[in-house]
Amino acid sequence: MFSEKDISQIKNHGLTVDKIKVQVVSIQSGMVFSNLKEAATIGHGILKIEEDYKSHYINGFDNKRDSLSIVKFVPASGAATRMFKFLFEFLNNYKIQQESIQDFIKRTGNKELEDFFKSLEKSPFFEEVVHKIHEINPEYNELLYDERCYEFVKTMLEEKRLNYSFYPKGLLPFHKYKTHVSTAFEEHLFEAAFYASNKKHANLHFTISETHQENFNRELNRIQEEIEEITGKKFHINFSYQKSTTDTIALTLDNQLFRESDGSILFRPSGHGALLENLNELNFDIAFIKNIDNLVVRDQLEEVCNYRKILAGILLEIQDEIFKCLRLLDTDNLDEDEIKRITNFITEKLNIVIPADFETSSIDSKIFYLKEKLNRPLRVCGMVKNEGEPGGGPFWVTDQNGTVSLQIIEFAQIDISNPHQKNIVESATHFNPTDLVCGLKNYKGELFNLMSYVDNKAAFITNKTQAGINIKALELPGLWNGSMAYWNSIFVEVPVNTFNPVKTVNDFFRSSHQVKK
């Protein structure tokens, strides 16, 4: 199947022929859909924190944070291209000499464009774009309204102008304050000062594209000193890239290896699941994980950040109990009452479903089982009520061995053509906003090898187009989906105002991204 030239290319990419063969089989076999048992709900997989108990978890985290090593892990490599999709459609299809913008909107149904132009002056990049336009065309103000709108979008997106879609979201203008416009990268530093810090230090790790390393360094040099002065925190910022060794191949629709025009094998980035390797290389007690675009302006920061402290407080409290249980299990001198207490803990607090034959097993077998279930990485994940936002959801899932577990499942992992599975999805009350805190060390203070807790069968097979040809591409199990399938998981309801992503440019007009006058 592979020529000597292929084998050389595979090795130079840091991969092996055996790994590529496994990828080929995975794609040929097709998507392995999750088998949903039921949706997780409040009291059945999702924990609801009563108002008068929130301060307990906040204080619990604040009291322990100085004894912990903490990092905020932010996936930040994605380009902003999809944010501007409807604006690219406008540039490509608008007939400026033949129709008005209103006619174009009626013709195409591009309602987003109408909303964009109505709120344009609220955008964080408004002044920068206008300034750039005047550099190019000093007569800009004399143009007709439709011409000005067209020039505005053209200046935002054209490669020879501001070229916004080329940059990652982290480096775009994000929030407009009275004195300056911040980037998302800058806002993450301010946020980290609230909860991902201790002893006046804050550690942040951004996964970025190597292409933008210099730009991130430049932005850090511009903002760091001022933010440290304002927050009273010393920031330690690290960057890493998605490893080429996590890249995957693609097949044509007739299951042949897709090759570039020169005959070489196409290697593609394998999705955010590849970032598990980056997370696995960090040496911290706990890690907060949050997407680059899920932010609020600073006058709303404290309320939102308190919920991250609540998640961390829950993690530390549960983790303490896990460690006590494991130390007790290490004594190998337990009676049935102690076994029962630990069993009740893992079912009630860790959502672990005990197999039917557990009760009839020997004490040694029970101890082995409990140790194996308890000694795993722990994550506490925020879950938001379903209000039409995109995102994976919390579900009880049955695997091929009949084991039931609590998982975060993306919609792409669900066979919606199956009426039973579709009904379960439609009954879901919450979704995952990618807001989690993770315990990365075991009860002996050793780092877990996170690669050992991945469900490799939870990979994604996606249909893409490459050079005009339809292909089947392989993505690794998602970072907070299949890559954490065998972690212990606790899902906690958090309010919708903690989830404020910028998926399209119009999301900037939401109140969470607007500074109060």
C-alpha positions in Angstrom: 0.0 0.0 0.0 2.8 2.4 0.8 5.9 3.2 -1.4 9.3 3.9 0.0 8.6 7.6 -0.6 5.3 7.3 1.4 7.1 5.5 4.3 9.8 8.2 4.4 7.1 10.9 4.5 5.2 9.2 7.2 8.4 8.8 9.4 9.4 12.5 8.7 5.9 13.4 10.1 6.7 11.6 13.3 4.2 8.8 12.6 4.5 5.1 11.8 3.1 3.0 9.0 1.2 0.9 11.7 -0.5 4.1 13.0 -1.5 5.1 9.5 -2.9 1.7 8.8 -5.0 2.0 12.0 -6.3 5.4 10.8 -7.2 3.9 7.4 -9.2 1.1 9.1 -10.9 3.6 11.4 -12.1 5.7 8.4 -13.1 2.6 6.4 -15.1 1.2 9.3 -17.0 4.4 9.6 -18.3 6.4 12.6 -18.9 4.5 15.8 -22.0 6.3 17.2 -22.5 6.6 20.9 -25.4 4.6 22.4 -27.3 7.0 24.5 -29.3 5.5 27.4 -30.8 8.8 28.6 -30.1 12.5 29.0 -28.4 13.6 32.2 -30.8 15.9 34.2 -30.8 17.7 37.5 -30.6 15.1 40.2 -29.7 12.4 37.7 -26.2 13.2 36.6 -26.3 17.0 36.9 -25.7 18.6 40.3 -27.6 21.8 41.2 -25.9 24.0 43.8 -28.3 25.8 46.1 -27.7 29.5 46.5 -26.8 29.4 50.2 -24.1 26.7 49.5 -22.2 28.5 46.7 -20.1 30.5 49.2 -19.1 27.2 50.8 -17.4 26.0 47.6 -15.9 29.4 46.7 -14.4 29.7 50.2 -13.2 26.1 50.0 -11.3 26.8 46.8 -9.9 30.2 48.0 -8.7 28.6 51.3 -6.7 25.9 49.4 -5.6 27.7 46.3 -2.3 28.9 47.7 -1.2 25.3 48.4 -2.0 24.2 44.8 -0.3 24.6 41.4 -2.9 26.0 39.0 -3.0 26.6 35.3 -5.6 27.9 32.9 -5.5 26.0 29.6 -6.9 27.8 26.6 -7.2 26.2 23.1 -6.5 29.3 20.9 -5.2 28.1 17.6 -8.3 28.3 15.4 -8.5 31.0 12.8 -11.4 33.4 12.9 -12.6 32.6 9.4 -16.0 31.1 10.4 -16.9 34.2 12.4 -17.1 36.1 9.1 -18.8 33.5 6.9 -21.9 35.7 6.1 -19.7 38.7 5.4 -17.6 36.6 2.9 -20.8 35.6 1.2 -21.7 39.3 0.9 -18.4 40.2 -0.6 -18.5 37.3 -3.1 -22.1 37.7 -4.2 -23.1 41.4 -3.8 -23.6 43.1 -7.2 -22.7 46.7 -6.1 -23.5 48.3 -9.4 -26.8 46.5 -9.8 -28.5 46.3 -6.4 -28.8 47.9 -3.0 -27.8 46.1 0.1 -31.5 45.8 1.1 -32.2 44.1 -2.3 -29.2 41.8 -1.7 -30.6 40.8 1.8 -34.0 40.1 0.3 -32.5 38.1 -2.5 -30.2 36.0 -0.4 -32.1 36.0 3.0 -28.8 37.1 4.7 -30.5 38.5 7.8 -27.2 38.4 9.7 -25.9 41.1 7.3 -28.8 43.4 8.2 -28.1 43.0 11.9 -24.4 43.6 11.4 -24.9 46.9 9.6 -27.5 48.1 12.2 -25.1 47.6 15.1 -21.8 48.3 13.3 -20.7 51.2 15.6 -20.9 48.8 18.6 -18.3 46.5 17.2 -14.9 46.5 18.9 -13.1 47.0 15.6 -15.2 49.9 14.3 -12.6 52.6 14.8 -9.7 50.5 13.5 -11.5 49.7 10.3 -12.7 53.2 9.7 -9.1 54.5 10.2 -7.8 52.0 7.8 -10.4 52.9 5.2 -9.5 56.6 5.4 -5.8 55.7 4.8 -6.9 54.0 1.6 -9.7 56.3 0.5 -9.7 59.8 2.1 -13.1 60.4 0.3 -14.8 57.6 2.2 -17.3 59.9 4.0 -18.5 61.1 0.6 -19.5 57.7 -0.6 -23.2 56.5 -0.6 -24.3 54.4 2.3 -24.2 51.1 0.4 -20.7 51.9 -0.9 -19.5 52.7 2.6 -20.8 49.4 4.0 -19.2 47.5 1.2 -15.9 49.2 1.8 -16.1 48.5 5.5 -16.5 44.8 5.0 -13.8 44.7 2.3 -11.4 46.5 4.6 -12.0 44.1 7.4 -11.5 40.9 5.4 -9.3 41.6 2.3 -5.8 40.2 2.6 -4.2 43.4 1.5 -6.1 45.4 4.2 -6.8 44.2 7.7 -7.3 40.6 6.8 -9.1 39.8 10.1 -10.1 36.2 9.0 -6.4 35.3 8.8 -5.8 35.9 12.5 -6.8 33.7 15.4 -9.7 34.9 17.6 -7.3 35.5 20.4 -5.7 38.4 18.6 -8.7 40.2 17.1 -10.2 43.3 18.6 -12.7 41.9 21.2 -14.0 44.4 23.7 -14.2 48.2 23.4 -13.4 50.1 26.6 -13.3 53.9 27.0 -9.5 54.0 26.9 -8.6 51.1 24.5 -9.8 48.0 22.7 -8.8 44.7 24.2 -8.1 41.3 22.5 -9.5 38.0 23.8 -5.9 37.1 24.7 -5.7 40.1 27.0 -9.1 39.3 28.6 -8.0 35.8 29.5 -5.2 37.3 31.6 -7.6 39.5 33.5 -9.9 36.5 34.0 -7.1 34.3 35.2 -6.2 36.8 37.9 -9.6 36.1 39.5 -9.5 32.3 39.8 -6.4 30.7 38.1 -3.9 32.3 40.3 -2.3 32.0 43.8 0.4 33.7 45.8 0.2 36.7 43.3 1.1 34.5 40.4 -1.0 33.2 37.5 -0.1 30.5 35.0 -1.7 30.4 31.5 -1.1 28.0 28.7 -2.4 28.8 25.2 -2.3 26.2 22.4 -1.7 28.3 19.2 -0.7 27.9 15.6 3.0 28.3 15.0 2.2 30.8 12.3 1.0 33.2 14.9 3.6 32.7 17.6 5.3 36.0 16.9 2.0 37.9 16.9 1.1 36.4 20.3 4.5 37.3 21.7 4.1 40.9 20.4 0.7 41.2 22.1 2.0 39.8 25.3 4.9 42.3 25.4 2.4 45.1 24.8 0.0 44.2 27.6 1.8 42.2 30.3 3.3 45.0 32.4 0.1 47.0 32.5 -2.1 44.1 33.4 0.3 43.0 36.1 0.2 46.5 37.6 -3.6 46.5 37.5 -4.2 43.0 38.9 -1.2 42.8 41.2 -0.4 39.4 39.7 2.7 38.1 37.9 1.8 36.3 34.8 3.6 33.2 33.5 2.5 32.6 29.9 3.4 29.5 27.9 2.5 28.5 24.3 2.4 25.2 22.6 1.4 23.9 19.1 -0.8 21.1 18.0 1.7 18.3 17.4 2.3 17.1 13.8 2.4 13.6 15.3 -1.4 13.9 16.0 -2.2 14.6 12.3 -4.4 12.2 10.4 -4.8 11.0 6.8 -7.9 11.2 4.7 -9.6 8.8 2.2 -11.5 9.5 -0.9 -15.1 8.4 -1.1 -14.0 5.0 -2.6 -11.7 4.5 0.4 -8.4 5.3 -1.4 -5.7 7.2 0.4 -6.1 10.9 -0.6 -2.9 12.3 -2.1 -1.8 15.8 -3.0 -1.3 16.8 -6.6 2.4 15.8 -6.3 1.5 12.3 -5.1 2.4 12.9 -1.5 0.1 11.9 1.4 -2.2 14.6 2.7 -1.9 15.0 6.5 -4.6 17.0 8.3 -4.9 18.5 11.8 -7.0 16.1 13.8 -9.3 18.4 15.8 -9.1 19.6 19.4 -8.7 16.1 20.7 -5.1 16.4 19.6 -4.6 18.9 22.4 -4.8 16.2 25.0 -1.1 15.6 24.4 -0.4 19.3 25.2 -2.4 19.1 28.4 -0.7 15.9 29.3 2.7 17.6 29.3 1.7 20.2 31.9 2.8 19.7 35.6 0.0 21.2 37.7 -2.4 20.0 40.3 -5.5 21.4 38.6 -6.2 22.9 35.2 -9.1 25.2 34.2 -10.1 24.7 30.6 -12.0 27.3 28.6 -12.2 28.3 25.0 -10.6 31.5 23.7 -13.9 33.2 22.7 -16.0 32.5 25.9 -15.5 35.8 27.7 -17.3 38.8 29.2 -16.4 42.4 29.6 -14.7 43.2 32.9 -17.6 44.8 34.8 -19.3 41.3 34.6 -16.2 39.3 35.3 -16.5 38.7 39.1 -20.0 37.1 38.9 -18.9 34.8 36.1 -15.6 33.9 37.7 -17.3 32.9 41.0 -18.9 30.0 39.2 -15.4 28.8 38.1 -14.4 28.9 41.8 -17.5 26.9 42.6 -16.5 24.2 40.1 -13.0 24.1 41.6 -14.3 24.0 45.1 -16.4 21.0 44.2 -13.4 19.3 42.6 -11.2 19.8 45.6 -13.8 18.5 48.1 -14.6 15.4 46.0 -10.9 14.9 45.3 -10.1 14.9 49.0 -12.7 12.2 49.6 -11.3 10.1 46.7 -7.8 10.3 48.1 -9.0 9.2 51.5 -10.8 6.3 50.0 -7.7 5.2 48.0 -5.4 5.4 51.0 -7.9 3.3 53.0 -8.1 0.8 50.1 -4.3 0.6 50.1 -4.3 -0.8 53.6 -6.0 -4.0 52.3 -7.7 -4.3 55.7 -11.3 -3.3 55.1 -14.5 -4.8 56.3 -17.8 -5.0 54.4 -19.1 -1.8 56.0 -16.1 0.2 54.8 -16.5 -1.3 51.3 -20.1 -0.4 51.3 -19.4 3.2 52.3 -16.9 3.7 49.5 -19.3 2.0 47.1 -22.0 4.4 48.1 -19.6 7.3 47.6 -18.7 6.4 44.0 -22.3 5.9 43.0 -23.7 8.9 44.7 -20.9 11.4 44.1 -19.0 10.1 41.1 -22.0 8.9 39.0 -20.4 5.4 38.6 -22.8 2.6 37.8 -21.8 -0.5 39.7 -22.0 -3.8 37.7 -24.6 -6.4 38.7 -22.0 -9.0 39.9 -20.2 -6.6 42.2 -22.2 -7.6 45.3 -21.4 -11.3 44.9 -17.7 -10.7 44.3 -14.9 -11.4 46.9 -13.6 -8.5 49.0 -10.3 -8.6 47.1 -12.2 -8.2 43.8 -14.2 -5.4 45.3 -11.1 -3.6 46.5 -9.5 -4.0 43.1 -12.6 -2.6 41.3 -12.9 0.4 43.6 -9.2 1.2 43.3 -9.4 1.1 39.6 -12.5 3.3 39.4 -11.3 5.9 42.0 -7.7 6.3 40.8 -8.5 8.3 37.6 -8.3 11.9 36.6 -11.3 14.0 37.8 -13.2 16.7 36.0 -16.0 19.0 37.1 -17.8 20.5 34.2 -20.3 23.3 34.0 -23.6 22.6 32.2 -25.9 25.3 31.0 -29.7 24.9 30.4 -30.6 24.4 26.8 -31.6 27.6 25.2 -30.8 26.9 21.5 -27.0 27.4 21.8 -24.6 25.0 20.0 -22.6 22.5 22.0 -22.4 18.9 23.1 -24.5 17.6 25.9 -24.4 15.5 29.0 -25.8 12.0 28.6 -25.8 8.6 30.2 -24.2 6.2 27.6 -24.0 2.4 27.3 -20.7 1.1 25.9 -20.2 -2.1 23.9 -19.6 -4.1 27.2 -22.9 -2.9 28.6 -21.2 -0.4 31.1 -23.2 2.7 31.7 -21.3 6.0 32.3 -21.8 9.7 32.3 -20.3 11.4 29.2 -20.2 14.7 27.2 -21.4 13.7 23.7 -21.2 15.9 20.6 -24.1 15.8 18.2 -21.9 14.4 15.6 -21.5 11.3 17.8 -25.2 10.6 17.8 -27.1 8.6 15.1 -30.1 11.0 14.8 -31.6 8.8 12.2 -32.4 6.4 15.0 -35.8 7.5 16.5 -34.9 6.3 20.0 -31.6 8.2 20.0 -33.3 11.3 18.5 -35.9 11.3 21.3 -33.2 11.2 23.9 -31.4 14.2 22.3 -34.7 16.1 22.2 -35.3 15.4 25.9 -31.9 16.8 26.9 -32.2 19.8 29.3 -28.5 21.0 29.3 -25.5 21.4 27.1 -21.7 21.6 27.6 -20.2 25.1 27.3 -16.6 23.8 27.5 -16.2 25.1 31.0 -14.3 22.6 33.2 -11.7 22.2 35.9 -9.5 19.1 36.0 -7.6 17.3 38.7 -4.4 16.0 37.0 -2.6 14.2 39.8 -3.4 11.1 41.8 -3.5 10.5 45.5 0.3 10.1 45.7 0.9 13.4 44.0 1.9 11.8 40.7 0.7 13.1 37.3 -1.8 10.9 35.5 -0.9 9.8 32.0 -4.0 11.3 30.4 -3.5 9.3 27.2 -4.5 6.2 29.2 -8.1 7.4 29.7 -9.1 7.9 26.0 -11.9 6.1 24.2 -10.2 5.8 20.9 -13.4 4.4 19.3 -15.0 7.9 19.9 -13.1 9.3 16.9 -15.0 11.5 14.4 -15.3 10.7 10.6 -16.1 14.0 8.9 -16.9 14.8 5.3 -14.7 17.5 3.9 -13.6 18.9 0.5 -9.9 19.1 -0.5 -8.9 20.6 -3.8 -12.5 20.2 -5.0 -12.6 16.5 -4.1 -14.9 15.0 -1.5 -12.9 13.2 1.2 -13.5 11.4 4.5 -11.3 12.8 7.2 -10.5 11.4 10.7 -10.5 13.5 13.8 -9.3 12.3 17.2 -11.8 11.9 20.1 -12.7 15.4 21.3 -10.7 16.9 24.1 -13.7 17.0 26.5 -15.5 14.1 24.8 -13.9 10.8 24.0 -10.5 12.0 25.2 -11.8 12.2 28.7 -14.3 9.3 28.4 -12.6 7.3 31.2 -12.2 10.2 33.6 -14.4 10.5 36.7 -16.9 13.2 35.8 -19.2 15.5 37.8 -21.6 17.8 36.0 -22.8 21.0 37.6 -25.5 23.4 36.5 -24.1 26.9 35.9 -26.2 29.9 34.7 -26.4 30.8 31.0 -24.6 34.1 31.6 -21.4 32.1 32.1 -21.5 31.1 28.5 -20.7 34.0 26.1 -18.9 32.6 23.0 -18.3 34.7 19.9 -19.1 32.2 17.1 -20.1 34.9 14.6 -19.1 38.6 14.4 -22.7 39.6 15.4 -22.1 38.0 18.9 -20.0 41.0 19.7 -23.3 43.0 20.0 -24.6 40.9 22.9 -24.7 42.7 26.3 -21.9 40.4 27.7 -19.5 42.0 25.2 -20.7 45.6 25.5 -19.2 47.9 28.1 -21.9 49.8 30.0 -21.8 53.6 29.3 
